[in-house]
Amino acid sequence: MLLANAAEFKALPRKAVTVFGMAGVGKTRLGNLLRKEDWFHFSVDFRIGTRHMGEYIVDNFKREAMKVPFLAELLRSDSIYISSNITFDNLEPLSTYLGTPGNPEKGGLPLAEYQRRQEQHRVAEVYSLLDVPYFIERAKDLYGYENFLCDTGGSLIEVLDPHDPDDPVVKALRENTLLVYLKGSEDDAQRLIDRFRAAPKPMYYPPAFLIEKWAEFKMLNGVTHDNDVDPDDFAVWGFEALLRDRLPRYRALADNFGYAIDAEDLAKVRDEKDFMELMCRAIDAR
């Protein structure tokens, strides 16, 4: 959805915006802020971890619990139940399930199992993004929300073609929402990399990119066997490569189908009025 000018945006009786960009640029903060001002906050990662991957996550918990005889007996007799307490601000159940490939003694997953879970995530993310049009109407019909914010994960860019208007995900988002790139600076990128080094987290990699970087990492570190790869070392190294690869594609999606807002400007937003002003500037600047 591209508009002629900011006045056209202001005149919309119902506003729907999809924000995207690298982690840490303020997507979820914006969602939490607007939720207080009668915007429906749709978190794609939350949708992935509940509707589309919830059973995988809980089954993984149960698989671990079954290794403990005391818990195994209680599970078999339906005396206890295990669930995921995933929230908008705590996505650890999803991250834990995705895991990182490498040495199992250091918490790593076999590469084949890691790839299987990555594919589950890809499918779940596509379905979650295709749910957006339904949730825009659901937010209005069920809860009375006029305005809608879609808060995407950093891997949005991996499940669409930023140059193809007929890509199913691109089409669903651009026909129902305004696509807005929250553009981080080089300093933001470096801070994110530094933060990731301190606390590595699971990521989604495009399949071909994963295989390429996995082989490259092993070669650079003189590792022959997959099980000898340190999962945290690969996670940190792979994350920086993945982030650098994503940035120009975020930009292409905004150039082709949307708008851009500097993360530095977004950080100054304190309420809906501030956000609306930023949106208007971005629309007129295109």
ZAMARGU-4260 file (C-alpha; in steps of 0.2 Angstrom, whole numbers, plus 5000, padded with zeros to 4 digits):
<rodrens>
0) 5000/5000/5000 | 5009/5016/4994 | 5000/5032/4997 | 5001/5049/4987 | 5005/5059/5002
5) 5003/5061/5021 | 4986/5068/5020 | 4980/5052/5012 | 4987/5042/5027 | 4979/5054/5039
10) 4962/5052/5031 | 4962/5033/5032 | 4948/5028/5044 | 4958/5013/5049 | 4977/5012/5048
15) 4987/4996/5047 | 5006/4996/5047 | 5019/4983/5046 | 5036/4987/5053 | 5052/4977/5049
20) 5071/4978/5052 | 5084/4970/5062 | 5082/4966/5080 | 5084/4980/5093 | 5078/4994/5082
25) 5062/4996/5092 | 5048/4986/5083 | 5041/4978/5099 | 5044/4994/5109 | 5033/5003/5097
30) 5020/4989/5098 | 5019/4990/5117 | 5017/5009/5116 | 5003/5009/5103 | 4994/4995/5111
35) 4991/5007/5125 | 4983/5019/5113 | 4970/5007/5105 | 4981/4999/5092 | 4980/4980/5089
40) 4998/4973/5091 | 5001/4958/5081 | 5018/4950/5085 | 5023/4938/5071 | 5036/4929/5082
45) 5022/4927/5095 | 5010/4920/5082 | 5024/4908/5076 | 5028/4902/5094 | 5010/4899/5098
50) 4999/4894/5083 | 5011/4887/5071 | 5025/4880/5081 | 5017/4878/5098 | 5016/4859/5098
55) 5034/4857/5092 | 5039/4868/5107 | 5029/4859/5120 | 5033/4842/5113 | 5052/4846/5115
60) 5049/4851/5133 | 5040/4834/5135 | 5054/4825/5127 | 5066/4832/5139 | 5054/4828/5154
65) 5052/4810/5149 | 5071/4808/5152 | 5067/4810/5171 | 5058/4795/5177 | 5048/4804/5190
70) 5041/4816/5178 | 5039/4803/5164 | 5027/4793/5175 | 5017/4808/5179 | 5016/4813/5161
75) 5010/4796/5156 | 4997/4796/5169 | 4991/4813/5164 | 4995/4819/5182 | 5004/4835/5176
80) 5004/4845/5160 | 5018/4855/5152 | 5015/4871/5142 | 5025/4885/5135 | 5023/4902/5143
85) 5028/4912/5128 | 5024/4931/5128 | 5027/4946/5117 | 5042/4950/5128 | 5048/4933/5131
90) 5051/4922/5116 | 5063/4910/5124 | 5053/4895/5122 | 5054/4897/5103 | 5072/4901/5103
95) 5076/4886/5114 | 5067/4875/5102 | 5076/4882/5087 | 5093/4879/5095 | 5110/4880/5087
100) 5120/4867/5077 | 5136/4860/5084 | 5143/4849/5098 | 5129/4841/5108 | 5140/4841/5124
105) 5139/4860/5123 | 5121/4861/5119 | 5122/4860/5100 | 5110/4851/5089 | 5115/4839/5075
110) 5115/4849/5058 | 5101/4838/5051 | 5089/4841/5066 | 5094/4859/5066 | 5089/4860/5047
115) 5073/4851/5051 | 5068/4864/5064 | 5073/4879/5053 | 5061/4873/5039 | 5047/4871/5052
120) 5051/4890/5057 | 5051/4895/5039 | 5034/4887/5035 | 5027/4894/5052 | 5033/4912/5048
125) 5025/4912/5031 | 5009/4906/5038 | 5010/4919/5052 | 5013/4933/5039 | 4999/4927/5028
130) 4987/4928/5044 | 4989/4947/5044 | 4974/4951/5033 | 4963/4940/5044 | 4969/4947/5060
135) 4966/4965/5054 | 4948/4961/5052 | 4948/4950/5068 | 4955/4965/5078 | 4941/4976/5072
140) 4926/4963/5072 | 4930/4955/5089 | 4939/4968/5099 | 4934/4985/5091 | 4952/4990/5086
145) 4952/5002/5071 | 4971/5002/5070 | 4983/4988/5068 | 5002/4986/5070 | 5011/4971/5063
150) 5028/4968/5072 | 5038/4957/5062 | 5054/4947/5066 | 5071/4950/5059 | 5069/4935/5048
155) 5054/4942/5038 | 5066/4946/5024 | 5071/4928/5022 | 5053/4922/5018 | 5049/4934/5004
160) 5057/4941/4988 | 5059/4960/4991 | 5059/4963/4972 | 5043/4953/4968 | 5026/4962/4970
165) 5018/4945/4967 | 5027/4936/4981 | 5013/4929/4992 | 5020/4937/5008 | 5024/4954/5000
170) 5007/4954/4991 | 4998/4950/5008 | 5007/4964/5017 | 5008/4978/5004 | 4989/4976/4999
175) 4983/4977/5018 | 4996/4987/5027 | 5010/5001/5025 | 5027/4993/5025 | 5039/5003/5035
180) 5057/4999/5037 | 5065/5004/5054 | 5082/5008/5048 | 5096/5006/5061 | 5113/5014/5059
185) 5130/5006/5058 | 5132/5009/5077 | 5115/5000/5080 | 5121/4985/5070 | 5138/4985/5079
190) 5129/4986/5096 | 5117/4972/5091 | 5132/4961/5086 | 5141/4965/5103 | 5125/4961/5112
195) 5124/4944/5102 | 5142/4940/5107 | 5138/4942/5125 | 5122/4931/5124 | 5121/4921/5108
200) 5103/4916/5103 | 5096/4905/5089 | 5092/4912/5072 | 5084/4908/5056 | 5095/4905/5041
205) 5090/4903/5023 | 5094/4885/5019 | 5108/4888/5006 | 5116/4902/5016 | 5116/4890/5031
210) 5126/4877/5022 | 5138/4889/5014 | 5142/4898/5031 | 5143/4881/5040 | 5156/4875/5028
215) 5165/4891/5028 | 5166/4891/5047 | 5172/4874/5048 | 5186/4878/5035 | 5191/4894/5044
220) 5192/4885/5061 | 5200/4869/5055 | 5185/4858/5060 | 5182/4842/5051 | 5167/4835/5060
225) 5150/4844/5063 | 5150/4838/5081 | 5166/4847/5084 | 5159/4864/5080 | 5156/4875/5096
230) 5138/4880/5094 | 5140/4897/5102 | 5155/4901/5092 | 5146/4897/5076 | 5131/4907/5082
235) 5141/4923/5084 | 5150/4921/5068 | 5135/4917/5058 | 5124/4930/5065 | 5136/4944/5060
240) 5137/4937/5042 | 5118/4935/5042 | 5115/4953/5048 | 5126/4960/5035 | 5117/4950/5021
245) 5100/4955/5027 | 5103/4974/5027 | 5102/4978/5009 | 5087/4967/5007 | 5078/4977/5020
250) 5082/4992/5011 | 5076/4985/4994 | 5059/4980/5002 | 5057/4998/5008 | 5062/5005/4991
255) 5051/4994/4981 | 5035/4994/4992 | 5036/5005/5007 | 5044/5018/5018 | 5059/5020/5029
260) 5060/5028/5047 | 5077/5030/5056 | 5078/5020/5072 | 5085/5035/5080 | 5070/5045/5077
265) 5058/5031/5082 | 5067/5030/5099 | 5061/5047/5102 | 5043/5042/5100 | 5033/5043/5116
270) 5015/5041/5110 | 5003/5039/5095 | 5004/5057/5090 | 5023/5056/5089 | 5022/5040/5078
275) 5009/5048/5067 | 5021/5063/5064 | 5035/5051/5059 | 5024/5041/5047 | 5018/5057/5039
280) 5036/5063/5036 | 5041/5046/5029 | 5027/5046/5017 | 5030/5063/5011 | 5049/5060/5009
285) 5047/5045/4998
</rodrens>
